[in-house]
């Protein structure tokens, strides 16, 4: 019995020698706020491009008059149907192509036929195009005068000048793009593109 008491006393004395940290000194563990996942769409650039294209189309349709092509007459003239159902002949402002349907057949040329065929390939019956006007909207023949834009945003006048199927022709007061047309024509002339290879040079 005495041995047991002595042994128990030794155990208690050994335990008392260890320093126990008070509860008040224990630092609480800081809680870490959960990280919220951020979702980034991988197609953000595609969506932005589509929105930009939609804005361009909307702007084109609101700032210019929309018409539907009926048929091409020659390189610089065609018939179109307006939103009110009226059919009008459209004459391209600022350019001139060789004749192909003149009443005086002696004025008609192979180049005129070629220019007409080129425009017919660009303007199909039923195609939608956009008209931009200048100071004068009608000539003495009753034709509607306009700058014509395709659905891809290109101006028909630019295409014909750039590819050498037309020459500049300025008729007052429609001079909005006169300088621009001259620059496009000069580049075609310098590089002998289209009819500048021979026909236009000889005609000059």
trRosetta pair geometry for C-beta under 8 A, 3 or more apart (Angstrom, degrees):
i j d omega theta_ij theta_ji phi_ij phi_ji
1 4 5.8 -53 -152 32 31 111
1 5 6.6 28 151 -17 63 106
2 5 5.8 -55 -150 36 33 111
2 6 6.3 33 153 -20 67 106
3 6 5.8 -55 -147 36 31 111
3 7 6.3 32 155 -20 65 107
4 7 5.8 -55 -148 36 31 111
4 8 6.4 30 155 -18 65 107
5 8 5.8 -55 -149 37 31 111
5 9 6.4 34 153 -22 64 105
6 9 5.7 -54 -151 33 32 113
6 10 6.6 34 151 -21 64 103
7 10 5.7 -53 -153 31 33 112
7 11 6.7 33 151 -19 64 103
8 11 5.7 -52 -152 32 35 113
8 12 6.5 33 153 -17 66 106
9 12 5.8 -57 -152 36 33 111
9 13 6.4 31 153 -19 66 107
10 13 5.8 -57 -147 37 31 109
10 14 6.4 31 156 -19 66 106
11 14 5.9 -57 -151 35 30 110
11 15 6.5 28 154 -18 64 108
12 15 5.8 -57 -149 36 31 111
12 16 6.5 32 154 -23 64 106
13 16 5.8 -54 -150 31 32 113
13 17 7.2 41 151 -30 61 99
14 17 5.9 -51 -164 18 36 116
15 18 6.3 -50 -167 20 44 108
21 25 5.5 -110 179 73 97 121
21 26 6.5 107 126 -64 121 86
22 25 5.0 89 67 3 87 103
22 26 7.8 -140 100 -18 52 82
23 26 5.8 -45 -161 12 43 116
40 44 7.2 -54 175 -30 80 133
41 44 4.9 124 83 -56 97 84
41 47 7.4 22 115 -2 142 138
43 46 4.5 -44 -173 40 86 120
43 47 5.8 91 126 -26 88 95
44 47 5.8 -56 -149 37 32 111
44 48 6.3 33 153 -21 66 106
45 48 5.6 -53 -148 35 33 113
45 49 6.4 34 154 -20 65 105
46 49 5.8 -56 -151 35 30 111
46 50 6.4 29 152 -18 65 106
47 50 5.7 -55 -149 36 32 111
47 51 6.4 33 153 -20 66 105
48 51 5.7 -54 -149 35 31 111
48 52 6.4 33 152 -20 64 105
49 52 5.7 -53 -150 35 32 113
49 53 6.5 32 152 -19 64 105
50 53 5.7 -53 -150 35 33 112
50 54 6.4 34 152 -20 65 105
51 54 5.6 -53 -149 36 33 112
51 55 6.4 35 152 -21 65 104
52 55 5.7 -53 -150 34 32 112
52 56 6.5 34 151 -21 64 103
53 56 5.6 -52 -151 33 33 113
53 57 6.5 31 154 -17 66 104
54 57 5.8 -54 -148 37 32 109
54 58 6.2 33 153 -19 65 108
55 58 5.7 -56 -147 38 30 112
55 59 6.2 31 155 -20 66 107
56 59 5.8 -56 -147 36 29 110
56 60 6.3 30 154 -20 64 106
56 153 6.9 -32 164 -83 126 128
57 60 5.7 -54 -148 35 30 112
57 61 6.3 25 156 -16 65 109
58 61 5.9 -60 -148 38 29 107
58 62 6.2 16 159 -12 66 112
59 62 6.1 -65 -144 41 28 103
59 63 5.9 7 168 -4 67 117
60 63 6.6 -67 -135 44 21 97
60 64 6.0 -29 -179 30 61 115
60 130 5.6 -104 169 -68 98 170
60 149 6.8 -129 -156 109 117 147
60 153 6.9 -116 -87 -101 142 77
61 64 7.2 -73 -123 58 15 78
61 66 5.9 2 -140 -53 78 126
61 130 7.1 -117 -95 -102 44 125
63 132 7.7 7 128 -104 92 98
64 130 3.9 69 109 172 136 109
64 131 5.8 165 179 66 98 39
64 132 5.0 -58 -115 -71 111 75
64 149 6.5 28 137 30 175 128
65 82 7.3 -16 163 -136 122 98
65 83 7.7 -120 -169 -10 92 111
65 130 6.9 144 70 -160 38 63
65 131 4.6 -25 63 58 95 102
65 133 7.7 39 6 -28 117 104
66 83 6.7 70 76 -59 88 107
66 128 6.1 -7 -167 -169 103 106
66 129 7.6 157 -148 83 57 34
66 130 5.8 -33 -94 -102 61 72
66 131 7.8 -168 -74 14 14 82
67 80 4.0 54 147 155 130 131
67 81 6.3 160 -169 73 84 41
67 82 5.4 -41 -111 -95 99 55
67 83 7.6 -102 -96 -33 58 68
67 90 7.5 155 84 -57 160 141
67 128 7.5 157 83 -150 35 60
67 129 6.1 -23 66 66 83 81
67 130 7.8 147 20 -105 73 24
67 131 5.9 37 1 -19 117 117
68 80 6.2 152 72 -163 38 82
68 81 4.7 -18 60 56 97 98
68 126 6.4 -19 -176 -146 108 30
68 127 7.1 155 -156 78 63 36
68 128 5.7 -36 -100 -96 70 63
68 129 7.9 139 -110 20 22 73
69 72 7.5 -2 -171 -55 119 75
69 78 6.2 -22 -141 150 95 136
69 79 7.6 98 -166 84 56 57
69 80 5.5 -46 -102 -104 39 87
69 123 4.8 -175 -129 180 157 100
69 124 6.7 117 84 82 139 34
69 125 6.0 -131 110 -117 93 32
69 126 6.7 -33 66 34 85 23
69 127 4.5 13 23 56 125 87
69 128 7.7 -132 -2 -70 84 16
69 129 6.1 66 -49 -2 99 114
70 78 7.4 163 53 163 73 87
70 79 4.0 -49 61 104 120 102
70 80 5.9 -166 -2 -96 88 25
70 81 5.8 103 -57 -29 104 89
70 87 6.4 34 -43 -141 155 110
70 125 6.3 7 -176 -131 27 88
71 78 6.6 -159 101 -158 38 85
71 79 5.3 19 49 43 73 110
71 125 5.9 -1 -80 -88 65 103
72 77 7.7 120 -168 92 61 54
72 78 4.5 -42 -112 -105 54 106
72 79 8.0 -139 -74 21 17 71
72 116 6.6 150 134 -168 119 78
72 119 5.2 159 -149 112 144 106
72 120 4.6 -139 43 -87 148 74
72 123 5.4 125 -68 79 112 118
73 77 4.2 -36 59 102 124 102
73 78 5.7 -165 5 -94 80 39
73 79 6.8 98 -43 -25 100 83
73 89 7.0 25 -28 -145 146 108
73 101 6.2 -105 167 37 84 156
73 116 7.8 -92 111 -133 39 111
74 77 5.3 35 44 42 83 96
74 97 6.6 -171 139 80 98 122
74 99 7.3 -25 -164 -150 156 42
74 100 4.8 164 -131 49 111 107
74 101 5.1 -139 -63 12 119 110
74 112 6.6 -25 -161 -180 117 97
74 115 7.3 37 168 97 79 101
74 116 4.7 -64 -147 -97 54 108
74 119 7.6 70 137 43 31 144
75 97 2.9 -77 97 89 140 164
75 98 6.9 66 11 48 149 59
75 100 6.9 110 -14 1 93 124
75 112 6.6 -122 -11 -153 121 61
75 115 3.4 -4 -91 132 137 114
75 116 5.1 -88 -51 -69 70 54
75 118 7.1 30 -119 56 94 101
75 119 5.3 158 -132 -18 47 133
75 160 6.9 120 176 -137 102 138
75 165 6.3 -153 -151 151 131 110
75 166 6.5 176 150 -80 125 100
76 91 6.5 34 138 -158 93 67
76 92 4.4 -108 -161 35 83 113
76 95 6.0 -160 -113 96 124 92
76 96 6.2 -55 -35 -130 163 35
76 97 4.8 174 -29 11 100 102
76 115 8.0 -6 -30 144 76 128
76 119 7.8 -148 -55 -74 30 159
76 160 7.7 119 -86 176 82 175
76 166 6.7 109 -74 -116 109 129
77 89 6.2 5 -173 179 105 101
77 90 6.7 164 -151 83 55 54
77 91 5.3 -15 -101 -102 89 66
77 92 7.2 -120 -67 0 45 82
77 143 7.0 -61 -130 -145 111 146
78 89 7.5 175 95 -153 24 62
78 90 5.5 -14 65 56 72 101
78 119 7.2 -150 -57 149 121 127
78 123 5.8 -46 -110 120 168 159
79 87 6.1 12 -178 -178 108 100
79 88 7.2 170 -149 90 65 30
79 89 5.5 -41 -95 -99 70 62
79 90 7.2 157 -106 10 17 82
80 87 7.3 173 88 -148 31 61
80 88 6.3 -23 62 64 78 76
80 90 5.4 24 7 -20 118 125
80 129 7.1 -90 -116 51 141 111
80 131 8.0 167 84 -51 163 126
81 85 6.7 -23 -171 -149 103 32
81 86 7.3 155 -153 81 59 35
81 87 5.4 -31 -97 -95 70 72
82 85 7.1 -35 74 33 71 19
82 86 4.8 -5 43 60 114 86
82 87 7.7 -160 7 -79 79 23
82 88 6.4 34 -28 7 112 113
88 143 7.6 128 168 -148 91 49
88 144 4.9 51 144 -12 134 126
89 142 7.5 72 47 104 110 83
89 143 4.7 -65 98 -121 101 89
89 144 6.9 160 83 19 48 81
90 131 7.0 -125 -130 -103 133 126
90 143 6.8 122 -137 -179 10 94
90 144 5.1 -38 -106 73 63 100
90 145 8.0 137 -160 -100 63 15
90 146 5.7 -45 -156 37 107 116
90 148 6.8 90 150 -75 140 126
91 139 6.2 -18 46 2 152 132
91 141 7.9 91 -42 64 146 119
91 143 4.2 67 -18 133 115 137
91 144 6.9 164 20 75 74 43
91 145 5.5 -31 71 -100 96 63
91 146 7.6 123 67 25 50 68
92 95 5.5 -25 119 52 121 100
92 146 7.3 -57 -114 76 40 61
92 147 7.5 61 -154 -116 71 38
92 148 6.1 -72 -106 5 90 114
92 156 6.4 -110 -113 96 129 116
92 157 5.6 159 -178 -79 120 93
92 160 7.7 57 150 24 169 151
93 134 5.8 137 -149 -2 166 132
93 145 5.1 78 -74 176 100 95
93 146 6.2 -157 -14 81 106 11
93 147 5.6 -58 46 -63 114 68
93 157 7.2 -48 71 -73 63 146
93 171 7.9 -118 -148 46 76 99
93 174 5.0 -103 -155 153 126 143
93 176 7.9 39 125 36 143 104
93 177 7.8 107 108 40 109 108
94 147 7.4 20 14 -93 125 91
94 157 5.7 39 76 -150 114 149
94 168 6.3 -40 169 -147 77 76
94 169 6.6 143 173 62 25 61
94 170 6.5 12 -127 -93 65 60
94 174 6.9 -119 -56 126 82 108
94 177 5.9 -27 -93 75 167 100
94 178 6.6 -148 -128 -91 113 56
94 181 5.1 -160 164 -62 125 163
95 157 5.0 172 -12 -142 132 94
95 160 5.9 111 157 90 162 129
95 161 6.2 -124 -107 -61 132 99
95 166 4.2 32 176 156 123 136
95 167 6.7 148 -156 77 74 33
95 168 6.1 -59 -103 -111 62 36
95 169 5.9 86 -164 23 12 90
95 181 6.8 -148 -68 -153 89 135
96 166 6.3 150 69 -161 31 90
96 167 5.6 -26 61 64 86 84
96 168 7.7 25 16 123 84 13
96 169 3.9 61 -21 -23 111 142
97 100 8.0 -19 118 -10 108 106
97 112 6.6 120 135 -126 92 67
97 115 4.1 177 -174 149 130 156
97 116 7.6 152 123 -56 143 63
97 119 7.9 -109 -34 -33 171 131
97 160 6.7 -79 -75 -173 113 137
97 165 6.0 -3 -121 146 112 83
97 166 4.7 -59 -77 -99 79 86
97 167 7.9 152 -89 17 36 69
98 109 4.8 -65 166 57 129 125
98 111 4.1 63 34 99 163 103
98 112 3.8 -119 112 -69 91 76
98 115 5.8 144 42 5 87 137
98 195 7.3 169 -26 -115 123 159
98 199 7.2 -45 -63 157 143 140
99 102 4.3 -2 -174 -25 133 119
99 107 4.6 2 76 134 160 96
99 108 5.1 -104 119 -98 96 48
99 109 6.2 93 63 9 73 87
99 112 4.7 -45 88 -100 30 153
100 108 5.4 75 -138 -146 27 96
100 109 7.1 -76 -83 51 65 58
100 112 3.3 -173 -58 137 82 107
100 113 4.9 142 -129 -69 122 52
100 115 7.0 -158 -33 59 130 93
100 116 4.7 -91 52 -29 166 136
101 108 6.9 83 -47 -103 17 120
101 112 7.9 -156 -9 152 57 128
101 116 7.6 105 -25 -95 102 149
102 105 7.0 174 83 -85 84 27
102 107 4.2 -29 70 76 158 121
102 108 5.5 -161 34 -58 94 82
104 107 4.8 65 92 -2 99 110
105 108 5.4 -41 -158 16 54 118
108 112 5.7 -114 -158 61 64 147
108 113 7.6 62 174 -45 99 91
109 112 4.5 109 57 -2 77 100
109 113 7.3 -137 101 -1 49 82
109 199 7.8 124 153 -150 147 132
110 113 5.5 -50 -154 35 39 113
110 114 6.4 41 147 -21 67 104
111 114 5.4 -52 -148 36 35 114
111 115 6.3 35 153 -19 67 103
111 195 5.6 71 -151 -109 131 125
111 199 5.0 108 -80 -147 153 167
112 115 5.8 -51 -145 36 31 109
112 116 6.3 34 153 -20 64 107
113 116 5.6 -54 -148 36 30 114
113 117 6.4 31 154 -19 64 106
114 117 5.8 -53 -148 36 30 110
114 118 6.5 35 151 -24 63 104
114 165 7.4 -139 114 -129 92 104
115 118 5.5 -51 -150 31 33 115
115 119 6.6 29 154 -15 65 103
115 160 7.3 57 -155 -145 103 111
115 165 4.5 142 -119 -176 92 106
115 166 6.9 110 -145 -64 133 76
115 195 7.9 -18 -66 -40 110 133
116 119 6.0 -57 -151 37 31 106
116 120 6.3 34 150 -22 65 107
117 120 5.5 -52 -146 35 33 116
117 121 6.7 38 153 -23 63 101
118 121 5.9 -54 -159 29 31 112
118 122 6.9 21 148 -11 63 107
118 160 7.5 126 110 -111 130 84
118 163 7.4 -172 -173 106 147 142
118 165 5.4 -116 66 -110 159 161
119 122 5.5 -60 -152 40 39 108
119 123 5.8 -7 164 19 77 109
119 156 7.5 56 -131 -168 97 121
119 160 7.3 4 -79 -86 98 118
119 165 7.9 -180 -45 133 87 150
120 123 6.6 -69 -124 61 27 78
120 124 7.8 70 175 -89 58 52
122 150 6.9 -90 177 -87 102 133
122 156 6.8 135 130 -125 145 99
122 159 6.9 132 -113 113 157 158
123 127 5.7 -143 -154 54 57 142
123 129 6.9 -22 -119 -47 105 139
123 156 7.6 12 -53 -112 115 138
124 127 4.8 107 59 -35 73 115
127 150 8.0 -32 165 -138 129 82
127 151 7.6 -126 -174 -20 94 114
128 151 6.1 70 80 -72 92 112
129 148 5.4 6 162 -170 134 97
129 149 6.4 156 -172 74 80 49
129 150 6.1 -43 -118 -103 91 41
129 151 7.3 -100 -98 -43 49 70
129 156 7.6 7 -151 -38 138 126
130 148 7.3 141 73 -159 48 50
130 149 4.3 -22 62 61 100 106
130 151 8.0 119 -14 -86 100 49
131 144 7.4 -10 -155 140 153 125
131 146 4.0 -34 -156 -165 101 150
131 147 7.2 129 -161 65 52 50
131 148 6.2 -21 -101 -101 64 65
131 149 7.8 -157 -67 20 21 82
132 146 6.3 129 58 -167 42 85
132 147 4.2 -25 64 61 102 104
132 148 7.9 -154 23 -66 77 23
132 149 6.8 60 -14 -18 106 111
133 137 4.9 -9 -150 -102 129 98
133 145 7.2 90 -138 92 77 77
133 146 5.8 -50 -87 -109 61 79
133 147 7.7 -153 -67 17 16 82
134 137 7.5 172 56 -76 56 58
134 145 6.8 -60 38 120 100 114
134 147 7.3 91 -41 -22 97 101
134 173 7.4 -170 138 102 109 74
134 174 3.8 97 95 -131 151 90
134 175 7.6 132 -168 21 140 35
134 176 4.9 -143 -116 -12 108 120
135 173 4.1 -50 79 98 150 113
135 174 5.8 -149 38 -79 87 59
135 176 7.9 170 -17 -43 83 98
136 139 7.4 79 137 -79 124 56
136 145 6.0 32 107 49 83 148
136 173 5.8 122 -20 45 103 86
136 174 5.5 -90 42 -47 92 102
137 144 6.4 -21 165 -150 80 73
137 145 5.8 -167 -162 50 27 88
137 146 7.6 31 -146 -68 73 79
138 142 6.4 -14 -173 -145 114 32
138 143 6.8 157 -151 76 67 38
138 144 6.0 -38 -96 -103 75 45
138 145 6.2 -162 -82 1 18 93
139 142 7.3 -53 73 13 66 18
139 143 5.2 -1 39 53 105 91
139 145 5.8 103 -36 -55 90 114
139 171 7.7 19 -110 121 114 156
145 174 6.3 -112 148 -70 140 161
147 155 5.9 -30 174 -146 102 119
147 156 8.0 171 -179 41 57 85
147 157 6.2 -64 -140 0 81 130
147 176 7.5 -86 -38 73 138 131
147 177 6.7 91 -99 3 140 141
148 155 6.8 117 76 -160 49 66
148 156 4.2 -5 84 17 105 126
148 157 7.1 125 41 -24 79 82
149 153 6.5 -24 -173 -152 115 28
149 154 6.9 156 -152 82 70 33
149 155 5.5 -44 -95 -97 72 59
149 156 7.2 -139 -85 -14 21 80
150 153 7.1 -32 74 33 74 22
150 154 5.0 2 38 60 112 86
150 155 7.9 -164 6 -90 78 12
150 156 6.5 114 -39 -65 91 82
154 158 6.3 -124 -176 68 84 122
154 159 5.9 68 151 -54 125 110
155 158 4.3 87 71 0 96 108
155 159 7.1 -168 92 -10 52 83
156 159 5.6 -54 -153 33 37 114
156 160 6.4 31 155 -15 69 106
157 160 6.0 -61 -149 39 30 106
157 161 6.2 23 158 -13 67 111
157 166 7.3 -97 -151 84 62 154
157 177 7.4 115 95 97 149 146
157 181 6.6 -51 150 -106 122 112
158 161 6.0 -63 -146 42 28 106
158 162 5.8 25 160 -20 67 115
158 181 8.0 -122 -90 -105 60 70
158 184 5.9 -129 -140 -125 70 164
159 162 5.9 -58 -141 39 24 110
159 163 6.1 2 166 0 63 115
160 163 6.4 -65 -138 48 23 97
160 165 4.6 -87 -156 71 78 102
160 166 3.8 39 140 4 114 124
161 164 7.7 36 179 -70 29 27
161 165 7.9 -86 -60 51 21 66
161 166 5.4 -62 -73 74 59 99
161 167 7.7 98 -115 -114 83 17
161 168 7.0 41 -114 -62 126 77
161 181 6.0 -158 -84 -155 165 77
161 184 4.4 72 116 116 128 119
161 185 5.0 -75 -165 -73 111 73
161 188 6.3 -156 159 -7 62 145
162 184 5.5 -65 -70 -174 74 109
162 187 7.3 -7 -127 82 68 117
162 188 6.0 179 -153 -67 25 117
162 193 7.5 -40 157 114 46 154
163 188 7.2 -10 53 -118 7 130
163 193 6.4 -123 -162 151 30 119
163 194 5.2 96 143 -59 59 132
164 188 4.6 177 -74 -178 81 125
164 193 3.9 -170 -36 112 130 79
164 194 1.9 173 90 42 111 117
164 195 5.1 -179 155 27 94 64
164 196 4.9 -105 -136 4 120 95
164 197 7.4 66 164 -15 156 83
164 200 7.5 -123 -167 -7 91 138
165 194 5.3 -107 -51 -162 55 148
165 195 6.4 103 -112 -8 32 111
167 185 6.5 72 -145 -135 54 134
167 200 6.2 149 -70 -130 119 125
168 178 7.5 92 -169 -152 129 64
168 181 4.7 127 -109 133 113 117
168 182 5.8 -6 -52 -82 168 61
168 185 5.1 -89 -26 -36 106 155
170 174 7.7 -163 -158 85 65 74
170 175 6.1 40 -155 -105 114 86
170 178 5.3 41 -106 -122 126 114
171 174 6.1 21 78 45 76 103
172 175 6.7 -7 -109 -40 61 110
175 178 4.3 -19 -163 -27 77 131
177 180 4.5 -56 -169 49 82 120
177 181 5.4 89 128 -30 91 97
178 181 6.0 -60 -150 34 25 109
178 182 6.6 25 154 -21 62 106
179 182 5.6 -52 -150 32 34 114
179 183 6.7 34 153 -20 65 103
180 183 5.9 -56 -155 32 33 110
180 184 6.6 28 152 -15 66 106
181 184 5.8 -55 -149 37 34 110
181 185 6.2 34 154 -19 67 108
182 185 5.8 -56 -146 38 30 111
182 186 6.2 34 155 -25 65 107
183 186 5.8 -52 -147 31 29 113
183 187 6.8 30 155 -19 61 102
184 187 6.1 -56 -157 31 31 110
184 188 6.8 27 149 -14 64 106
185 188 5.7 -60 -153 39 36 109
185 189 6.1 36 151 -22 70 108
186 189 5.5 -53 -144 36 32 114
186 190 6.2 33 157 -20 66 106
187 190 5.9 -52 -144 36 29 110
187 191 6.4 5 162 2 62 113
187 193 7.9 10 120 11 71 134
188 191 6.3 -73 -146 51 26 95
188 193 4.3 -91 -153 55 78 117
188 194 6.4 -12 -173 30 121 110
188 196 5.5 150 137 -7 86 146
189 192 7.5 24 -177 -73 31 39
189 193 7.9 -66 -46 32 20 83
189 196 4.8 -152 -113 -140 49 145
189 200 7.5 -102 -109 104 90 140
191 196 7.6 77 74 88 56 137
192 196 5.2 -149 -139 110 38 95
192 197 4.7 79 172 -97 95 61
193 196 5.6 36 54 43 51 117
193 197 7.3 -77 135 -46 3 88
194 197 6.8 -165 92 -8 24 96
195 198 7.3 -86 -169 59 52 59
195 199 4.2 -58 -164 59 95 116
195 200 4.7 97 124 -25 98 99
196 199 7.9 -58 -60 55 18 73
196 200 5.0 -31 -94 48 54 130
196 201 6.5 84 -162 -39 54 94
197 201 7.8 -108 99 1 19 120
198 201 6.1 -82 -157 41 23 109
198 202 6.1 12 164 -15 68 114
199 202 6.0 -64 -149 38 25 105
199 203 6.2 24 157 -21 65 110
200 203 5.5 -55 -143 36 33 113
200 204 6.5 40 156 -26 65 100
201 204 5.9 -50 -156 25 31 113
